[in-house]
Amino acid sequence: MENLFSIYAFIFGCLIGSFLNVVILRMPAEKNLVTDRSACPQCGTQLKWYHNIPVLSFLFLKGKCGFCGSRISWRYPLIELLTGFISFWLFPDDPSMQNLGPYFFNFSLACVFICHFFIDLDHQLLLDKLNIYLLVLIVPYSFFNFHWMHGLLGGVLGFGVPLLVTWLFYKIRGQIGLGGGDIKLFGILGILLGPMGIFFTIFLSCFVGAVIGLLLIVSKKMSKDKPMPFGPSILIVATFQIFFSETAHIIQSWFF
């Protein structure tokens, strides 16, 4: 029975991953997420229902549109599989109501992180709609699981410190350092992670971003004058802190 529930969790995750692909594609363009039918981005032909089966349709079509033959991005099945494996990994051994609550909370966080990650890569945007959804998830969870000062101080520091650094950077260099979406994301994560946790997130995400940027510049895949999306670095560190919290706390204790 446990194996059966795990299979259901994986299938459920893949189905949600298919919807996340729609969010990633349509939300930045402000298109309707529900009523608009899926269509090939190249020829515009509406897809049949069997073209939208997660992962399997991509394999059946051999990675090509069934109408015009244009290539389908590998990212679609990757996100579906990733979301399926996350759902499978997070699903509790005992699927009681007490355990399903944390599962849905953590799975919802992961889904928002995936959307934020790929939208920021494509458009250098951390959308307010996704940040608001994240806020609605995190505020009640933090309120019921931590002392109110944990969330308040974490949120204030998470929003205030990056905002101050960005303001100082603008005054000194005349350039905007962090975008508004990055600052808001830090603030929302601070409500969940608390003051020490968000300090660690800010510090480590800057380090991760610097390493990734340096590697891209050295490999000549990015110009040093081209701005790099910072959201993925924040999300990588936050994922590590939330889903691998024991290891994160050990590393955090080395610095604070």
C-alpha positions in Angstrom: 0.0 0.0 0.0 2.9 2.4 0.8 4.4 1.7 -2.6 1.0 2.4 -4.2 0.7 5.8 -2.5 4.2 6.7 -3.5 3.4 5.9 -7.2 0.3 8.1 -6.9 2.4 10.9 -5.4 4.8 10.7 -8.3 2.0 10.8 -10.9 0.4 13.7 -9.0 3.7 15.5 -9.1 4.1 15.0 -12.8 0.6 16.3 -13.5 1.4 19.4 -11.3 4.7 19.8 -13.2 2.8 19.9 -16.5 0.8 22.9 -15.0 4.0 24.5 -13.8 5.2 24.5 -17.4 2.1 26.5 -18.3 2.7 28.9 -15.4 6.4 29.4 -16.5 5.4 30.1 -20.1 2.2 32.2 -19.7 2.5 34.1 -16.4 5.3 36.5 -17.5 3.3 37.2 -20.7 0.1 37.8 -18.5 -1.8 35.1 -20.4 -4.7 33.1 -18.9 -3.5 30.0 -17.1 -6.7 28.0 -17.2 -9.0 28.9 -20.1 -6.5 29.2 -23.0 -5.9 25.9 -24.8 -2.3 24.7 -25.1 -0.8 25.2 -28.5 2.5 24.7 -30.3 4.6 27.9 -29.8 5.9 27.6 -33.4 2.9 26.8 -35.6 0.2 27.9 -33.1 -1.9 24.7 -33.7 -4.0 23.7 -30.6 -2.7 20.5 -29.1 -4.8 17.4 -28.6 -5.3 16.0 -25.1 -2.9 13.1 -25.8 -0.2 15.7 -26.6 -0.3 16.9 -23.0 0.3 13.7 -21.1 3.3 14.4 -18.8 6.6 12.9 -20.0 4.9 10.2 -22.1 3.8 12.6 -24.8 7.3 14.0 -25.2 8.6 10.4 -25.6 5.8 9.4 -28.0 6.3 12.5 -30.2 10.2 12.0 -30.0 10.6 15.6 -28.8 8.8 17.1 -31.8 5.5 18.9 -32.4 3.0 16.5 -33.9 1.9 19.0 -36.4 4.9 21.1 -37.7 7.7 18.9 -36.5 9.5 21.7 -34.5 11.6 20.7 -31.5 9.9 20.6 -28.1 12.1 22.0 -25.4 13.7 19.3 -23.1 12.7 21.5 -20.2 9.0 20.4 -20.3 9.6 16.8 -19.4 12.4 17.7 -17.1 10.2 19.9 -15.0 7.4 17.3 -15.0 9.9 14.6 -13.9 11.5 16.9 -11.3 8.1 17.8 -9.8 7.1 14.1 -9.8 10.3 13.1 -7.9 9.9 15.9 -5.4 6.3 14.8 -4.7 7.5 11.2 -4.4 10.4 12.2 -2.1 8.3 14.4 0.2 5.3 12.1 0.5 5.1 10.7 4.0 5.4 7.0 4.9 2.2 7.4 6.9 -0.2 9.4 4.8 -2.4 10.5 7.7 -4.0 14.0 7.8 -1.4 15.1 10.3 1.4 14.2 7.9 -0.3 15.4 4.7 -0.3 19.0 5.9 3.5 19.4 5.9 3.7 17.4 2.6 1.4 19.9 0.8 3.1 22.9 2.4 6.6 21.7 1.3 5.4 20.6 -2.1 3.7 23.9 -2.7 6.9 25.7 -1.7 8.9 23.6 -4.1 6.4 24.3 -6.9 6.7 28.1 -6.4 10.5 27.8 -6.3 10.6 25.9 -9.6 8.4 28.6 -11.3 10.5 31.4 -9.9 13.7 29.7 -10.9 12.9 29.2 -14.6 11.0 32.5 -15.0 14.0 34.4 -13.6 16.3 32.5 -15.9 14.2 33.4 -18.9 13.1 37.0 -18.1 15.1 38.1 -15.1 11.8 38.5 -13.2 10.6 37.3 -9.8 6.9 37.9 -10.3 4.8 39.6 -7.6 2.0 37.0 -8.1 4.3 34.2 -7.2 5.7 36.1 -4.2 2.2 36.8 -3.0 1.3 33.1 -3.2 4.5 32.3 -1.3 3.6 34.9 1.3 0.2 33.4 1.8 1.8 30.0 2.3 4.5 31.1 4.7 2.8 33.5 7.0 0.3 31.1 8.6 2.8 28.3 8.7 5.4 30.5 10.5 2.7 31.8 12.9 1.6 28.3 14.0 5.0 26.7 14.1 7.4 29.5 15.5 7.3 32.4 17.9 5.9 35.5 16.3 9.3 37.3 16.8 10.9 34.6 14.6 8.8 35.6 11.6 8.7 39.4 12.3 12.5 39.8 12.8 13.3 37.5 9.9 10.9 39.3 7.6 12.2 42.8 8.6 15.8 41.8 8.2 15.2 39.8 5.0 13.6 42.8 3.4 15.5 45.6 5.1 19.2 44.4 4.7 19.0 43.8 0.9 17.1 47.0 0.5 19.7 49.0 2.4 22.6 47.4 0.4 20.8 48.1 -2.8 20.3 51.7 -1.8 23.9 52.2 -0.8 25.1 50.5 -4.0 22.9 52.9 -6.0 24.3 55.9 -4.2 27.9 54.8 -4.7 27.8 53.3 -8.2 24.6 54.9 -9.6 23.3 51.4 -10.5 20.6 49.2 -9.0 22.1 46.1 -7.4 19.1 43.9 -6.6 15.7 44.0 -8.2 12.5 44.5 -6.3 11.6 40.8 -6.7 14.8 39.6 -5.1 14.3 41.9 -2.1 10.7 40.8 -1.7 11.7 37.2 -1.9 14.4 37.6 0.8 11.8 39.3 3.0 9.2 36.5 2.6 11.8 33.8 3.1 12.9 35.6 6.3 9.5 35.1 7.8 10.0 31.3 7.5 13.7 31.1 8.2 14.0 33.6 11.0 16.7 36.3 11.5 19.7 34.0 11.7 18.5 31.8 8.8 17.9 34.8 6.5 21.3 36.2 7.2 22.8 32.9 6.2 20.6 32.9 3.1 21.8 36.4 2.1 25.4 35.6 2.7 25.4 32.2 1.0 23.3 33.2 -2.0 25.7 36.1 -2.7 28.6 33.5 -2.6 26.7 31.1 -4.8 25.8 33.8 -7.3 29.4 35.0 -7.4 30.8 31.5 -8.1 28.2 30.8 -10.8 28.8 34.2 -12.4 32.6 33.7 -12.4 32.3 30.3 -13.9 30.0 31.6 -16.7 32.4 34.4 -17.5 35.5 32.2 -17.5 33.7 29.7 -19.8 32.7 32.7 -22.0 29.0 31.8 -21.7 28.2 35.2 -20.3 29.7 38.6 -20.7 30.9 40.3 -17.5 28.8 43.4 -18.5 25.6 41.4 -18.7 23.4 41.3 -15.6 22.8 37.8 -14.2 19.5 36.7 -12.7 20.1 36.4 -8.9 16.8 34.6 -8.1 18.2 31.1 -8.8 21.0 31.6 -6.3 18.5 32.6 -3.6 16.3 29.7 -4.4 19.2 27.2 -4.4 20.2 28.3 -1.0 16.7 28.5 0.4 16.0 25.0 -1.0 19.0 23.7 0.9 18.0 25.4 4.1 14.4 24.2 4.0 14.6 20.7 2.7 18.1 19.8 4.1 17.7 21.7 7.3 19.9 19.6 9.6 22.9 19.9 7.3 22.2 23.6 6.8 22.0 24.2 10.6 25.5 22.6 11.0 27.0 24.8 8.3 25.2 27.9 9.6 26.7 27.3 13.1 30.2 27.6 11.5 29.4 31.2 10.6 27.0 32.5 13.3 
